[in-house]
Amino acid sequence: MMAMPIVIVLLVSLVLHAPASLVVSRLAPVMAANGADAGSVALGGTLLDGQLQTRRQGMPLYIAWQLQLSSLWRFAYGADLILGGPVALKANWQKQPGQWSLQVTDVLTQAGDASWLLPQLVMPAWRSDTMQFARNTKGEWLNASGELVTQGGLLRLNLQGQIQEMQIPAALLRWRIVNQNLVGELSQRADGGALAAVTLTADQRIQWQIRERLLRLKPGYLGKNDLDLVVLTVSEPLSSQGG
């Protein structure tokens, strides 16, 4: 009877310490569906502690991971991640029964083409010291904190076929939870004036709300509404935003 647990432990150990390159063929369809060039994938290390280099939407992408399995006996596990490329960050992801949590630190994005994130997106550079998120398996957001900061620059969004392009000032995007939805509120750093909001809902939708204050930064815009008025709202399935 004692032999079976030993065999199981040995099998698990062999799988986790197997070369990460063994999973390339299985990863390829998933990565291709998410915009990665599966043909340029290079893997190193093991499934427990490895690295991956590829390209997404033509941009080089580097991912390193280290799995945390010490609490697997109670169905909890996690991973430390390092991401490099058009967005650089460090992350700690934890999965517990019924929910997951994510902490990201040292976030830095490049200015310019961001189609790796959303189709036709162009944005200024952003940075963040730390952000934290938690969500349950029902899709309800439980916790969010932290913010992204930018010095400003060109922002171009494709909202249901309408291109919105403007030069935004120095701003911050602060995260919070509203009615179990994840909301990012964009505001000017100079005076705190609200510019826009993006909401990720529990039912897998993304919603944009653009205020008059932001649209007045758009060349040729002649609106005379109250600066805080939401003048444009777009909502669509999150899956339609894929690359």
C-alpha positions in Angstrom: 0.0 0.0 0.0 2.9 2.4 0.7 4.2 1.9 -2.8 1.3 3.8 -4.5 1.9 7.2 -2.8 5.6 6.9 -3.6 4.9 6.1 -7.3 2.5 9.1 -7.5 5.1 11.4 -6.0 7.7 10.2 -8.4 5.4 10.6 -11.4 4.4 14.2 -10.4 8.1 15.0 -9.9 9.0 13.6 -13.3 6.3 15.7 -15.0 7.1 18.9 -13.2 10.8 18.6 -13.9 10.4 17.6 -17.5 11.8 20.0 -20.1 9.3 22.8 -20.8 9.9 22.2 -24.6 7.8 19.1 -24.3 4.6 21.2 -24.2 5.3 23.3 -27.3 3.0 21.3 -29.5 0.1 21.4 -27.0 0.6 25.2 -26.4 0.7 26.1 -30.0 -3.1 26.2 -30.8 -3.8 28.1 -27.6 -1.1 30.7 -28.2 -2.0 31.1 -31.9 -5.7 31.8 -30.8 -4.4 34.6 -28.5 -2.2 36.3 -31.2 1.1 34.7 -30.5 3.3 33.4 -33.2 3.5 29.7 -32.2 6.2 29.1 -34.8 8.7 31.3 -33.1 8.2 29.8 -29.6 11.4 29.0 -27.6 11.1 27.3 -24.3 13.7 26.6 -21.6 13.8 25.2 -18.1 11.2 22.9 -16.8 7.4 22.9 -16.3 8.1 23.9 -12.6 10.6 26.6 -13.4 10.9 27.8 -17.0 11.0 30.5 -19.6 9.3 31.2 -22.8 10.2 33.6 -25.7 7.7 34.2 -28.5 6.0 37.1 -30.4 2.5 38.5 -30.1 1.2 40.7 -32.8 4.7 41.0 -34.1 6.1 42.2 -30.7 8.7 40.1 -28.8 7.4 38.6 -25.6 9.3 37.0 -22.7 7.7 35.0 -19.9 9.4 33.3 -17.0 7.5 31.3 -14.3 8.1 29.4 -11.1 5.2 27.3 -9.9 4.2 27.2 -6.2 2.8 23.8 -5.2 3.4 23.6 -1.4 -0.3 24.0 -0.7 -1.6 21.7 -3.5 -2.8 19.3 -0.8 -5.6 21.8 0.0 -6.2 22.6 -3.7 -4.3 25.9 -3.5 -1.4 26.7 -5.8 0.3 29.7 -7.4 3.0 31.0 -9.6 5.6 33.8 -9.7 5.8 35.4 -13.2 8.1 37.8 -14.9 6.9 39.4 -18.2 9.1 41.3 -20.6 8.2 43.0 -24.0 5.8 45.8 -24.8 4.7 45.5 -21.2 7.1 44.5 -18.4 6.0 43.4 -14.9 6.4 41.0 -12.1 3.4 39.1 -10.9 2.3 36.7 -8.2 -0.8 34.6 -9.0 -2.6 32.5 -6.4 -5.5 30.1 -6.9 -7.6 29.0 -4.0 -10.8 27.0 -4.0 -13.5 29.3 -5.4 -11.3 32.3 -6.3 -8.0 33.6 -7.6 -5.8 36.6 -6.7 -3.2 38.5 -8.6 -0.5 41.0 -7.5 1.5 42.8 -10.1 4.5 45.1 -9.4 7.0 47.1 -11.4 4.6 47.6 -14.3 5.9 49.5 -17.4 4.3 49.7 -20.8 5.8 51.1 -24.0 4.2 54.1 -25.8 2.8 53.6 -29.2 1.1 50.6 -30.9 -0.7 48.4 -28.4 -2.6 46.1 -30.7 -1.0 43.3 -28.7 -3.6 44.3 -26.1 -6.6 45.5 -28.1 -7.1 45.8 -31.9 -5.9 49.2 -33.3 -5.1 50.5 -29.8 -2.4 53.2 -29.5 -1.6 54.5 -26.0 1.0 56.5 -24.1 3.5 54.8 -21.7 2.1 53.7 -18.3 3.7 52.6 -15.1 2.6 51.2 -11.7 4.5 50.3 -8.5 1.9 47.7 -7.5 -1.7 46.6 -8.2 -3.8 43.8 -6.7 -6.9 42.0 -8.0 -9.1 39.2 -6.8 -12.0 37.4 -8.5 -14.2 34.4 -7.7 -15.0 31.5 -10.0 -18.5 32.9 -10.7 -16.8 35.9 -12.4 -17.5 38.4 -9.6 -14.6 40.8 -8.8 -13.8 40.8 -5.1 -11.0 43.2 -4.7 -8.9 45.8 -6.7 -6.4 48.3 -5.6 -3.6 50.4 -7.2 -3.2 52.6 -10.2 -1.5 53.1 -13.5 0.2 56.5 -14.1 1.1 58.2 -17.5 2.8 61.4 -18.4 0.3 61.7 -21.3 0.5 61.2 -25.1 -1.5 59.8 -28.0 -4.5 57.6 -27.1 -6.4 55.9 -30.0 -9.4 53.6 -29.3 -11.5 51.6 -31.7 -15.0 51.6 -30.1 -17.3 49.5 -32.2 -15.8 50.7 -35.4 -15.5 54.4 -34.4 -11.9 55.6 -34.0 -11.4 58.0 -31.0 -8.0 59.7 -31.1 -6.8 62.4 -28.8 -3.7 63.6 -26.9 -4.3 63.0 -23.2 -2.6 65.0 -20.5 -0.7 63.5 -17.5 -3.3 61.1 -16.0 -3.9 58.1 -13.7 -6.1 55.1 -14.0 -7.3 54.0 -10.5 -8.9 50.6 -9.9 -11.9 49.9 -7.7 -14.8 47.5 -7.3 -18.3 48.6 -8.1 -21.2 46.1 -7.8 -18.8 43.2 -8.2 -17.4 44.7 -11.4 -13.8 45.9 -11.9 -13.7 49.6 -12.8 -10.7 51.7 -13.9 -11.3 55.4 -13.6 -9.1 57.7 -15.7 -8.6 61.2 -14.4 -6.2 64.1 -14.9 -3.3 64.3 -12.5 -3.3 68.1 -12.5 -6.8 68.7 -11.1 -8.4 65.3 -10.7 -10.9 65.9 -13.5 -12.6 62.7 -14.6 -11.8 61.7 -18.2 -13.2 58.2 -18.8 -13.9 54.8 -17.2 -13.4 51.2 -18.3 -15.4 48.4 -16.7 -14.9 44.7 -16.8 -18.1 43.1 -15.7 -18.8 39.8 -14.0 -20.5 38.5 -17.1 -17.5 39.0 -19.3 -18.2 42.3 -20.9 -16.1 45.4 -21.3 -17.7 48.9 -21.1 -16.2 52.2 -22.0 -17.5 55.6 -20.7 -16.0 58.7 -22.3 -16.7 62.1 -20.6 -16.9 65.5 -22.3 -13.7 66.5 -20.7 -11.8 63.8 -22.7 -13.6 64.4 -26.0 -12.6 68.1 -25.9 -9.0 66.9 -26.3 -10.0 65.4 -29.7 -9.0 67.6 -32.7 -12.1 69.3 -34.3 -14.5 68.4 -31.4 -16.9 71.3 -30.8 -19.1 69.9 -28.0 -20.3 72.3 -25.3 -21.7 69.8 -22.7 -20.8 69.8 -19.0 -17.2 68.6 -18.6 -18.3 65.7 -16.4 -21.1 64.5 -18.6 -20.7 60.9 -20.0 -21.2 61.6 -23.7 -20.2 58.2 -25.2 -20.9 54.7 -23.8 -19.8 51.5 -25.5 -20.4 48.0 -24.2 -19.5 44.7 -25.9 -18.4 41.1 -25.1 -14.8 41.0 -23.8 -14.1 38.1 -26.2 -14.6 40.4 -29.2 -11.6 42.5 -28.1 -9.2 39.7 -28.8 -6.2 40.2 -31.1 
